[in-house]
Amino acid sequence: MKTFDYYDQVYSLDNDEFLLIKRMDEMSFSCYEVYIYQRKVKLTARKTLSVCSWTKIDATYNEKNPVTGMYELKGA
């Protein structure tokens, strides 16, 4: 599965922490992941939430061509 990942938003929090929202897009859905990074001796992250939603429902199907006998992709 090929996805496109990028960081969407960054917010500063208290105590040397910041909130980072990462977005991941695929052909059928998008996901947002929220991380809280803490800056102490080294930068550490903890994932706190993931939310995904469908952007497109795949309505394609294979159908056998009566002339060639080969399966072809049909549908929207």
C-alpha positions in Angstrom: 0.0 0.0 0.0 1.5 3.4 -1.1 0.8 6.2 1.3 1.7 9.9 1.3 2.8 11.0 4.8 3.3 14.6 5.9 3.2 16.7 9.0 0.2 18.9 9.0 0.2 21.0 12.1 2.5 21.7 15.1 1.4 23.3 18.4 3.5 24.4 21.4 2.4 23.0 24.8 3.7 23.5 28.3 6.8 22.0 29.9 8.9 21.8 26.7 6.3 19.7 24.9 4.7 20.2 21.5 1.9 18.5 19.7 2.4 17.3 16.2 -0.4 16.2 13.8 0.7 13.9 11.0 -1.5 13.2 8.0 -1.4 10.1 5.9 -3.2 9.8 2.6 -3.9 6.7 0.6 -6.2 6.3 -2.4 -9.2 5.2 -0.4 -8.7 6.9 3.0 -6.9 9.5 5.1 -5.6 9.2 8.6 -4.5 11.7 11.2 -2.1 10.7 14.0 -1.4 12.9 17.0 2.0 12.8 18.7 3.2 14.6 21.8 6.9 15.3 21.7 8.8 16.1 24.9 12.1 17.8 24.9 14.3 16.7 27.9 17.7 15.1 27.5 16.6 13.8 24.1 13.5 14.3 22.0 10.9 11.6 22.8 7.5 11.0 21.3 4.4 9.2 22.3 1.5 8.5 19.9 -1.8 9.4 21.5 -4.5 9.2 18.9 -5.3 7.9 15.4 -8.4 8.9 13.4 -9.1 7.6 9.9 -11.9 8.3 7.4 -12.8 6.9 3.9 -12.3 9.3 1.1 -13.5 7.0 -1.7 -15.1 3.6 -1.7 -13.8 1.3 -4.4 -16.7 0.1 -6.5 -14.6 -1.7 -9.2 -14.9 -5.3 -10.0 -13.5 -7.9 -12.4 -15.7 -9.1 -15.3 -14.8 -11.7 -17.9 -14.8 -10.3 -21.5 -16.9 -12.7 -23.6 -14.8 -12.1 -26.7 -11.3 -12.4 -25.3 -12.0 -14.5 -22.3 -9.8 -12.1 -20.2 -10.9 -10.4 -17.0 -11.3 -6.7 -17.2 -11.7 -4.1 -14.5 -15.2 -2.6 -14.5 -17.1 -0.1 -12.4 -16.7 3.4 -11.2 
